[in-house]
Amino acid sequence: MGSESSDRAGEADSSRPDCPRCDEPVGFVAVSGPTTASVSPCGCTVPAAAVQRE
């Protein structure tokens, strides 16, 4: 049973995009302008177009 839950956790992480600056998984993106965004939980500031779901 333990392997099933760890497999599901791995699937959830793999579907999240990586931060283009630090390569950490992105939880959400807050767009603060037409060209600027902040990604969480890492807190990096990136171009808004750099973080998109594939």
C-alpha positions, 0 to 999 in steps of 0.5 A: 500500500505504501508504494501506491501512495508514493506513486501517486505523489510522484505523478502529481509532482511530474505534472507541475511545471518547473521554475525556469530559474531554479527548477523547483516544481511550481505550485502556482503563478501570480502574474503581476503585469503583462510581462512579469510573474512570481512563482510559488513556492520558490518565490522567483520572479520570471517573465510571465510567458516563461511559465506555462503548462505543457 
